[in-house]
Amino acid sequence: MSTVFVTNNTEFELVDGYGGEFFEFKQGEPVEIPRHVAEHIFGYDKDDKMPYLARLGWVKSNADKKKGLELLAKIDIQLEKPKQNQSLSPLVEQVPLPPKAVGGKVLKAV
């Protein structure tokens, strides 16, 4: 059984189920689910997304299709777990500059 990783990038949490098992998709947190569940909930790898958008309650008619597809585009589905919160370099502390000497006197920065 293959799995996929689903990351909810919408502005709300989503809970949905398949076969009596419920999955919670919190904002920004990848969730590993079976591929067939992603097909059932989000229409993963399906050409016609309307039945899935309607089932999720994101569209009521064809007039809502554009808005529903925009929401669905915020659901990121990947075959590998996405890497999150990686810092490219360690945080470097800022050190204040030493006071400047002018005309034999030391001036301190304010």
SULLIN-V821281 format. One record per residue. RES is the residue in one small letter. PSI is psi in radians with two decimals (NA if undefined). OMEGA is omega in radians with two decimals (NA if undefined). Layout:
BEGIN
{{RES PSI OMEGA} {RES PSI OMEGA}}
END
This chain:
BEGIN
{{m 2.17 3.13} {s 2.67 3.13} {t 2.84 3.04} {v 2.85 3.11} {f 2.18 -3.10} {v 2.20 3.08} {t 2.15 -3.13} {n 1.93 3.12} {n 0.34 3.08} {t -3.11 -3.13} {e 0.18 -3.12} {f 2.78 3.07} {e 2.72 -3.10} {l 2.30 3.04} {v 2.23 3.13} {d 2.87 -3.07} {g 2.99 3.09} {y 2.27 3.09} {g 0.60 3.12} {g -0.02 3.11} {e 2.30 -3.11} {f 2.54 -3.12} {f 2.33 3.14} {e 2.15 -3.13} {f 1.61 3.12} {k 2.74 -3.10} {q 2.20 3.01} {g 0.02 -3.12} {e 2.11 3.12} {p 2.42 3.12} {v 2.24 3.11} {e 2.14 -3.14} {i 2.75 3.05} {p 2.55 -3.11} {r -0.71 -3.12} {h -0.45 3.07} {v -0.70 3.09} {a -0.61 3.07} {e -0.75 -3.11} {h -0.75 -3.06} {i -0.84 -2.98} {f -0.07 -3.09} {g 0.54 3.14} {y 2.27 -3.11} {d 0.32 3.08} {k 2.50 -3.14} {d -0.80 -3.11} {d 1.90 -3.09} {k -0.21 -3.05} {m -0.79 3.14} {p -0.59 -3.11} {y -0.68 3.08} {l -0.69 3.12} {a -0.73 -3.14} {r -0.63 3.09} {l -0.21 -3.13} {g 0.30 -3.11} {w -0.26 3.06} {v 2.58 3.05} {k -0.38 3.11} {s 3.06 3.12} {n -0.41 3.12} {a -0.43 -3.14} {d -0.03 -3.00} {k -0.78 -3.10} {k -0.79 3.14} {k -0.71 3.12} {g -0.73 3.11} {l -0.57 3.08} {e -0.71 3.08} {l -0.78 -3.12} {l -0.56 3.11} {a -0.35 3.11} {k -0.04 3.04} {i 1.89 -3.08} {d 2.13 3.13} {i 2.13 -3.10} {q 2.73 3.12} {l -0.45 3.13} {e 2.65 -3.12} {k 2.21 3.14} {p 2.55 3.08} {k 2.30 -3.08} {q 2.71 3.01} {n 0.75 3.09} {q 2.27 3.08} {s 2.33 -3.13} {l -0.53 3.10} {s 2.73 3.13} {p 2.67 3.13} {l 2.25 3.14} {v 2.26 3.12} {e 2.60 3.06} {q 2.23 -3.13} {v 2.28 -3.14} {p 2.60 3.12} {l 2.61 3.09} {p 2.70 3.13} {p 2.59 -3.13} {k 2.47 3.08} {a 2.17 3.13} {v 2.13 3.08} {g 0.62 3.09} {g -0.15 3.14} {k 2.62 3.11} {v 2.15 3.08} {l 2.33 3.11} {k 2.40 3.09} {a 2.45 -3.14} {v NA NA}}
END
